[in-house]
């Protein structure tokens, strides 16, 4: 006879059998939940900044490697052996030669790339107004094409390299291109050179006033990029070398000690002064 007490006891036994059957599965679920909470990276780690590596070249500058993060940029000049660095929070510009353990530092407004190769230059900045004219692809990067008015040259800025505007400003100052918020990837002069005539007037054509002009024809590529890569962020890429001596003249960073000695010897020979004479 099924009394209420008997029904209650039978239901309790059924629950116990079900728990015994599901026991291993429940234990597995609990373990997976615990592992997942440990292995899931924190929100800050998921938002860790990436880094871009650009291979660029420019007239009068040569080949450079450019390391870019959202709040820092470093330029390594492969030909001249120096580096230029700026980063948050102060955005001071550092130009240094790690091998010679020497550096110069100054405000952004006191810097441009011409100062590193011309001791008589001034830190001016090209601030001509640019106009957006097209959206293009360059080095597999979506870019905006800019031109001044009148359109004497075209400038490409990267759309997808998200970074602080002071990163872009340093690059614009270094390559001496127009001030803009995007990272500059290319500049091409649109003024087509005309082939000069050597005929001249009469028999004195070889003394043509155009004799010293650039003989190349067509648009001139002033700045270009050969590769844009992404990499894992590394603070070491933007670390300033330690134990360096500060210099007051930025021009001394643009040339290595060995190159400076070669120039000194060269000009000494022009003046009929040998190294022995100078040390005497």
C-alpha positions in Angstrom: 0.0 0.0 0.0 1.4 3.4 -1.1 1.0 5.6 1.9 2.2 9.2 1.8 5.2 8.3 3.8 6.1 5.5 1.4 5.9 7.8 -1.6 8.1 10.4 0.1 10.8 7.8 0.9 10.7 6.5 -2.7 11.1 10.0 -4.2 14.1 10.6 -1.8 15.8 7.4 -3.0 15.3 8.4 -6.7 17.0 11.8 -6.0 19.9 10.1 -4.3 20.4 7.8 -7.3 20.3 10.8 -9.7 22.9 12.6 -7.7 25.2 9.6 -7.7 24.8 9.3 -11.5 25.5 13.0 -12.1 28.3 13.4 -9.5 31.3 13.0 -11.9 29.8 15.3 -14.5 29.1 18.0 -11.9 32.6 17.8 -10.7 34.0 18.2 -14.2 31.8 21.3 -14.8 33.1 22.9 -11.6 36.7 22.2 -12.6 36.3 23.7 -16.0 34.6 26.7 -14.5 37.6 27.2 -12.2 40.2 26.7 -14.9 38.3 29.2 -17.2 38.4 31.9 -14.5 42.1 31.4 -14.0 43.1 31.3 -17.7 40.9 34.2 -18.9 43.2 37.3 -19.1 42.1 40.4 -17.2 40.4 43.2 -19.1 43.5 45.4 -19.0 45.6 42.6 -20.7 43.1 42.3 -23.5 43.4 46.0 -24.1 47.2 46.0 -24.1 48.5 48.3 -26.9 49.9 46.8 -30.1 52.9 48.1 -32.0 53.7 49.0 -35.6 57.0 48.6 -37.4 57.5 50.7 -40.5 60.3 50.5 -43.1 60.6 53.9 -44.7 63.0 55.9 -46.9 63.3 59.6 -47.6 65.4 61.8 -49.7 68.3 63.3 -47.7 67.5 60.9 -44.8 68.0 57.4 -46.1 66.5 54.2 -44.8 64.8 54.2 -41.4 62.9 51.9 -39.1 60.0 53.5 -37.3 58.5 51.9 -34.1 55.1 53.2 -33.2 52.8 52.6 -30.3 49.7 54.5 -29.2 51.8 56.8 -27.0 55.4 56.6 -28.3 57.5 56.6 -31.4 61.1 55.8 -32.2 63.0 56.4 -35.4 66.2 54.5 -36.2 68.3 55.9 -39.0 70.1 52.9 -40.5 72.5 55.0 -42.6 73.7 57.5 -40.0 73.3 55.3 -36.9 71.3 57.6 -34.6 67.8 57.3 -33.1 65.0 59.8 -32.3 62.5 59.0 -29.5 59.5 60.7 -27.9 56.8 59.3 -25.7 54.2 60.1 -23.1 53.8 61.7 -20.6 56.2 64.6 -21.2 56.8 64.1 -25.0 60.3 65.4 -24.8 62.3 64.6 -28.0 65.5 62.6 -27.5 68.1 62.2 -30.2 70.9 59.8 -29.3 73.7 57.6 -30.4 73.7 54.5 -28.3 77.1 53.4 -29.5 78.8 56.7 -28.6 76.6 57.1 -25.4 75.6 60.7 -26.3 72.2 62.3 -26.5 70.4 65.6 -27.1 67.0 66.4 -25.7 64.6 69.3 -26.2 60.9 70.3 -26.6 59.0 69.2 -29.7 58.9 72.8 -31.0 62.7 72.9 -31.0 63.1 69.9 -33.2 63.0 68.9 -36.9 65.0 66.4 -38.9 66.9 69.0 -40.8 68.7 70.0 -37.6 70.4 66.6 -37.6 72.2 67.1 -40.9 72.4 70.9 -41.2 74.0 72.8 -38.3 72.7 76.1 -39.6 69.0 75.0 -39.9 66.2 76.4 -37.7 63.5 74.2 -36.1 60.7 75.4 -38.4 57.7 73.2 -39.2 55.7 72.9 -42.4 52.2 74.0 -41.5 50.7 74.6 -44.9 47.0 73.7 -45.0 46.2 70.3 -46.6 43.0 69.2 -48.2 41.6 65.6 -48.4 41.2 64.5 -52.0 40.9 60.7 -52.0 40.9 57.4 -50.1 43.6 55.0 -51.4 45.5 51.9 -50.5 49.2 52.1 -49.9 51.4 49.2 -48.6 48.1 47.4 -47.9 47.1 50.2 -45.5 44.0 52.4 -46.0 45.2 56.0 -46.5 43.9 59.4 -47.0 45.5 61.4 -49.8 46.1 65.1 -49.0 47.2 68.0 -51.2 47.8 71.7 -50.7 46.3 74.4 -52.8 47.8 74.8 -55.4 48.5 71.0 -55.7 52.3 70.9 -56.0 52.6 67.6 -54.1 50.6 64.7 -52.7 50.9 63.3 -49.1 49.5 60.0 -47.8 48.5 59.5 -44.2 47.6 56.1 -42.6 44.0 55.7 -41.5 44.4 52.6 -39.4 47.5 53.4 -37.3 45.8 54.8 -34.2 48.2 56.8 -32.1 48.6 60.1 -30.3 48.8 63.2 -32.5 52.2 64.0 -31.1 53.6 60.7 -32.6 52.4 62.0 -36.0 53.9 65.4 -35.3 57.3 64.0 -34.5 57.3 62.1 -37.8 56.1 65.1 -39.8 58.9 67.2 -38.2 61.5 64.5 -38.9 60.6 64.1 -42.5 59.7 67.8 -42.8 56.2 67.2 -44.3 53.0 69.1 -43.6 51.6 68.9 -40.1 48.7 66.4 -39.9 47.1 64.0 -37.4 47.8 60.8 -39.4 51.2 59.0 -39.6 52.8 60.0 -42.9 53.6 57.2 -45.3 54.5 58.9 -48.6 55.1 62.2 -50.2 55.4 62.8 -54.0 56.1 66.1 -55.7 53.7 66.6 -58.6 55.6 69.3 -60.4 57.0 67.7 -63.5 60.5 68.7 -64.3 61.1 70.0 -67.8 64.0 68.7 -69.8 66.4 71.7 -70.2 67.6 72.7 -73.6 71.4 72.9 -74.1 71.1 74.8 -77.3 71.3 78.2 -75.7 72.0 81.3 -77.6 74.6 81.1 -80.3 77.9 79.4 -79.6 77.6 80.0 -75.8 74.9 77.4 -75.2 77.1 75.3 -72.9 77.0 78.2 -70.4 73.3 77.9 -70.1 72.0 79.2 -66.7 70.2 75.9 -66.2 73.4 74.0 -66.2 73.3 73.3 -62.5 69.6 72.2 -62.3 68.4 68.7 -61.6 68.3 66.8 -64.9 65.7 64.2 -63.8 62.2 64.4 -65.3 58.8 63.5 -63.9 57.3 63.5 -60.4 59.8 63.1 -57.5 59.2 60.6 -54.7 60.4 62.4 -51.5 59.1 59.9 -48.9 58.0 56.3 -49.3 57.2 53.2 -47.2 58.2 49.7 -48.2 56.6 47.8 -45.3 54.0 48.2 -42.5 54.0 45.4 -40.0 52.3 44.8 -36.6 54.1 43.2 -33.7 53.7 42.5 -30.0 54.2 45.6 -27.9 57.6 45.8 -26.2 58.5 48.6 -23.8 62.2 47.9 -24.6 61.6 49.3 -28.1 60.9 52.7 -26.5 63.4 52.6 -23.7 66.2 55.3 -23.5 69.7 53.9 -23.2 71.3 54.6 -19.8 74.5 56.3 -18.8 74.8 58.7 -21.7 76.3 62.1 -21.9 74.1 65.0 -22.8 75.1 67.3 -25.6 73.9 70.9 -26.2 74.2 70.7 -30.0 71.8 68.4 -31.8 74.0 68.5 -34.9 76.6 66.4 -33.0 74.1 63.6 -32.9 73.6 63.4 -36.6 77.2 62.4 -37.2 79.2 59.6 -35.5 82.6 60.1 -33.8 84.3 58.1 -36.6 82.6 60.1 -39.4 83.5 63.4 -37.6 87.1 62.3 -37.4 87.2 61.5 -41.1 85.8 64.9 -41.9 88.3 66.6 -39.6 91.2 64.7 -41.3 89.8 65.6 -44.8 89.5 69.3 -44.0 92.9 69.2 -42.3 94.5 67.9 -45.5 92.8 70.6 -47.4 94.5 73.1 -45.1 97.8 71.2 -45.2 97.4 70.3 -41.6 98.1 66.6 -40.7 97.0 64.8 -37.5 100.6 64.9 -36.4 100.8 68.7 -36.9 97.6 69.2 -34.9 98.8 67.1 -32.0 102.2 68.7 -32.0 
